[in-house]
Amino acid sequence: MFGISYLTIKGLFVPAFIWQNFNIFFYSIIAAIISIIVIRIQAKKKQETQGKQTPVLLISIGLIFILPLLSFLIGGVRLSFEVPVLKQLATTSFIYEGGVSLPPELIALALSLSLYTATFIAECVRAGIQGVGKGQKEAAASIGLTPNQILKLVVMPQALRIIIPPTTNQYLNLTKNSSLAAAIAYPDLVLVFAGTALMQTGKAIEIVSITMLTYLSLSILISLFMNWYNNKIAITEK
């Protein structure tokens, strides 16, 4: 693919990133994100107090590109690529050297889980948007709001109340469905704990308990975060 990536029965071989002074580039990304958050907060206060809008999107795009670019120009950051190269080991044996190798089990797992879960999340989003009454959109258009403003200021704040609860369930299902990686011999959490660790120690109750506790902890963390976000975007009555 494009002469730099190779898909074989042994996996997907792609170029590897070779960084110099990657920490400076990383700090520039963090600085851009923090700056965008501060600008958004200030723009919101300005809109609420003075009724003036700030082009937050354009400023955010500029920051996310300019600050990392400055790290390359004056920060000493360098980036090169290591392309995989085909090497012959024997008459009928070949291998790729260099680059990054993605095993076929990981590719199959990522594609299957993402496509399967994405269909349900897309349906949650569709139901949430269609759950907002048509009169809301017509009323917003009648006062001169653009389609983008209608979606951002009228539709989505109401639709998120419908979208978030079922989407939380889908994220929880995704976490638990990842254990199916053991069925295709990919060394995930279940295969490492309930497979390798169990055979090495022979302590079934302890190993299964650790596995259950790990998935329980992940589910609780996801639920707490999604519930916090659901309460944050909730429409408060005045």
Steps between C-alpha positions, in 0.01 A plus 500: 500500500662823370835321506547554876245270666462126453208276595591130521382192684745595776338838558511862389844660471497881508773767528628582847532856629853589612483807723764736631407717800152351504440641849507857362242408235284332766517806726396722208191284446413523870552878495273531196225295667520704822492824300194385307318412822579841653390681183174306489423587862577867444299506176200351678520759778532778242195376313292475819601843634551710185312303235807489274622184330866404467618283206603217731518240222743698286715590801504136613604375155775761488636407843493125437711553186719800587636385838613154377643666187706733719641196682637381164631843395662619823467211744734256329233238438573265210290225348612227263341177381635147498340310213476119528731318259449148366781260593540145374594245767489191280379393159134518597525699825471877516469755778465877528759691698443846645176685543218390727325164479131473589395137556196381303318408823519862619377631165207256498412587861515876445296491179233266632448676833508850349257419217265304727491763774488793255170376355333511841651837595393645164147381569509666844609829341236475227226433756615791715501750214164384366362511854516880492173642378479646151345814646824571690697514174236709324484746790880533498503559124225761531720723719783493246729224630713320242477119464831467682378716788172309514687171534747634755277722715156341475506139381810349663446636855161326501609193305791424734256429781369214286834394354721471809319226705484233224848596377633432850365146472674458165835607646452250782414229247810589298720456806355158574492392134875557477540175694401320178860557389581176681292315239742604224812442712581866552669548841252733665417532869294180519750286310793624708326463835268204449745332262869557563484610865252227590713227348815634667352535850211253505300734727172517312291687758756777548565546126132506407433744786774734374356484147149575623624784721690655207194504273284623787741787566505599131119491486468714812747757366314524168166531678629773733646702215191470280268586789715804578484610138126436487446723804733764354312536173157477663275798438446680829175678555513863612 
